[in-house]
Structures are given as structure tokens and as C-alpha cells.
Amino acid sequence: METKISAGYYSALSANDTARDCEKDHCASQEGILNTMSLNLKIIIGSTRPGRVGPTIAKWVETVATQHAKFNVELVDLADFKLPLLDEAAHPAKQAYEHQHTKDWSKAIGVADAFVFVTPEYDYFPPASLVNAVQTLSKEWGYKAAGVVCYGGISGGLRSSQALRQLLGNVNTHALPQVVPVPIFSQYIGEDGIFKPTDTMNSGLLNQFDELHKWSVALKSLRAE
């Protein structure tokens, strides 16, 4: 017996095919938008003390970030802002800043989509200058991703990075687990004052930027809702 297939069956197939094509087009369109999305990366030098090597290591981070070519990269030196110790009367969540240095810091962080913190380790902890800078603001950190490059002695500053990542989580920043440590940092700085990383450090940093980009795209879309 010959089975007859109704015209409605073919209509349903055609509708399903059309829906799938539209879904593919939408996904491709969305992927195109995300791939061309402009993302601002701030590389923050966390140490402010005289004689610091933070700027030397941060310059390497900036160079690799520029070569990575998925962010608009800016090097931000915390020392330039001269932030005193929590001198705003209002809670930072209110963003009712009275002082120009706080307003400048808020503006620099507010336009960022992602961060990389370059931090030393002082007494198994990030420097007070960096902790203060994070706590000076609140909303400006929210729904953004952050990587950490730490440097120190034999531990490479990893204890500092763990404390910093916890603090960043408390201000609603997603701190990546892909930390890049630099142990015994002085052995990688030549007489010319230039930081000379190992291949492992370079590959680790590139991996951090790959992860940072994924999270930054997702979180920027979330902030737009």
C-alpha cells in the first residue's frame, strides 16, 4: 500500500528548516558582533613604593597584551593617582565622590572592561596601596574580569595573588584562576633594566589573555542588560 504524505507535512519541514536557518544566521550575527566588540583592558601597576620593579614587569605584560590584539590596552600606574587611605566620607557604592583623585580613579576604572593586576608580595599579601585602591571604589569593578601577574621570591608572589583574587571577588569582579607568577623576579631583569621572561611565562600570559577575553565578552553583554 502506498503511503500518502500530506502537504502539511512538507510545510512543517519547510518551517523547521527556515527556523534553523534563521537561528544559524542569528548565531553568526551574534558571533560577529562579539568578535568585533571593543574591549578596554587596564593593566594596573599595584606597587607605588620607590625602587619598585612593577613598571618593568608591567611593560612586558603590556607588550604581550598588544601582540595578543584582542583588547584596547592601557597601562595604568597606581602611583599617578596618589590615592590617600580611604578619605571619602560616603560609601563607595553611592559614588558620591568629593575628591578629584577619587573621581579620576573612578573614571579610569569605570571605562574598563577587563583588568590585569601586576602585584608584588609584601608579607604574603598584596601591597596596601593596591588593597586601598580596590576598596576606594565599588560599582566600577562589577561584572568585569581580571587577571593577576604576581612577582616575588621563591613562591612567585602566589600568596599575594590569592588574597587579591579573594578581594576582587568581594567587589563582584571575576578573578581568573590562571595566575602568572614570576619567582625570583630579579634574575629575569637584565643590566639594561628590561624584563626577560621565559617561554613558559609568555605562554602562560597568552593563555591568561585568552581566558580574559572570553570572560570579558560575556560580562560586557551581561552589563548591557
N, C-alpha and C positions, 0 to 999 in steps of 0.2 A: 504493500500500500504506500502510495506516495504521500509524504508529509508536506502539508502546505504551511508555509511561513507567512504570517500576516505582515502587511505593510507597516503596522505599528511596531513590529519587532525591529525592522530596519531603521525606523525613525528613532527608536530608543538607542540603537547602536550609534547612529549619527550624532545624536545629542551627547552621548557619553564621550565620543571622540572629540567633539567640539569642546566639551568641558575640560578634557585632558589637555588639549592644545592650548586652551586659554590659561590653564594652570601652569603649563610649561612656560608660556610667554610671560606670565606674571612673575614666575620664579626667576626667569632670565633677566627680566626688567629689574627686579629687586636686587639680584646679584650685581647687575651693572651699576646700580645706584650705590651699593655698599662698596664696590671696588673703587669707585671714583670719589667716595666720601673723603672730605678733607679732615684730617685728624691732627690736632696740635699736641706735640709732645714736649713737655718741660723736663729737662734734665737738671735736677736740683742738687747743688753742692751743699751738703749738710754741715760741714765744719766751717767755723768762722775764725778760728784762733790763728795768731801769727805763726808762720812757719808751716802751715798745713800743706798737705800734698793732694788734697781733694781736687783742686782745679786741674792738676796734672792728669789724674786718673779720669776725671770728668771729660777732659778733652778727647781722650781715647773713646769714651762712650759716645760722645757727640759725633766723632768721625764714623764709627760703626753704624750709628743710627742714620746718618746721612747716606751712607752707602746702602743701607737696607732699603731706603727710598719709599717707605710707606707712611711716613709722618712728616709734618712740618716741624722741624727740630729747632728748639731754642735752649741755650744754656742759661740757667738761672743761678746766680750766685747769691746765696742767702745773706752773705756779708754786706751786699749792696743795700739791703733794706734796713739794716740797723734796727732790728726789732727789739724793743725792751721786753722785760719779763711781764707778760700779760697785763698791759696797762690800760685796757679798755674796761669801762665800768659795766657795760651791758654784756649779757651772754652772747657769744659769737653767733649763735643760731638766729639772733634778731638782726644781725648785720647792720646794727646801728653804730657804725664806727665813728669815733670822734677824731682820731689822729690820722695824719696824712700817710705815715708809714704803714699803718694797718690797711688803709684804703688802697695803697699801691700794691701791697702784698695780696690783698683780696682780688684786685684786678688781674694780677699776673696768674694767679691760680684759677680764677673763675673761668678764663677763656681756654683753659687746658682741657684736653680730652684724655690725656694719659700722662704718667709721670715715671721717671726713673730717679730714685734717690741714691746719691753717691755718699756713703756714710762710713766714717771710721768707727772704731770700737773704743769707748772710754769706760774703763771699769766694767767690762762685759755689757755695755749699754750704749745706745746711740748718744751723741753729744747733746747737752742740754739745749743748745741753740736750735737744734733740729726738732726736738720734742716741743719746745716753746713755739716754734713756727707752725707746727701742725695744730697745736691746741689754740693758737690765736684765731683760727678760722673754724668753720663747721660745714655749712651747706656747700661751700666751694669745692669740698673734697668728694661730695656724694656721687655715687653711681659712676665712678671712674676707676680705671685700672692703674696699678702701679707695680713697677719692678724695683728691685734693690740690687745695687752693686756695692759690696762692702769690702773693706780692706782692714788689715790689722797684722797681728803676729801669726803664730803657727795655726791659729783657728781661722784666719782669714776674715775676721770680723763677723762670723756667722751668729754669734750670740747677740751682737748688736742688731743684726738683721731680723732675728726672731722677735725681739722686743719691739722693733719698729713696725714690723708687719702686724703685730697684735694691735698696736696703737692705731695704725691706719684702718684696720677693720672696725675699730670703735668709732671712727668718723665716716663709716659707710663707704670706704674705699676697698676695692678688691685687690688685695696684695698677692701677687703671683708667688707660688711656691718655688718657681725657677730662679732662685737667687744666684748671683755670680760672685763668688768670693775671691779675694786676692790675698793669699797668705804671704807673709814676709814681703810686703809690698816693695820695700827698699831695693830688693835685688832686681827688680824689673825697671828701675829708673836709672838711666844712664847718666854719664857726666854732662851730657847735653840737656839734662832735665826732662827728657821725653820718656814717657811710659812705653815699655816694650812688652806687650802681652804675649803669652804662649798661644799656640794654636787652639788649645783646649779652652782658654779664656775667650778667644774670639768666637769659637763655635757656640760656647755657652751663652754668650751675649746675643748672638744672632738668633738663637733659639728663644731667648727671653723676648726679643723684639717680635718674633713670630707670634708668640702667645699673647703678648701685649696688644698686638694689632687685632687679633681675634676678639679679645675681650673688649677692646675699645670700640670696635664697630658695634658689637651687641649692646654695650652700655649706652652708647650715644643714641641708638634707636630707642632705648628704654627712657632716656631723659627727655626725648622728644614727645613722649606720650602725654 
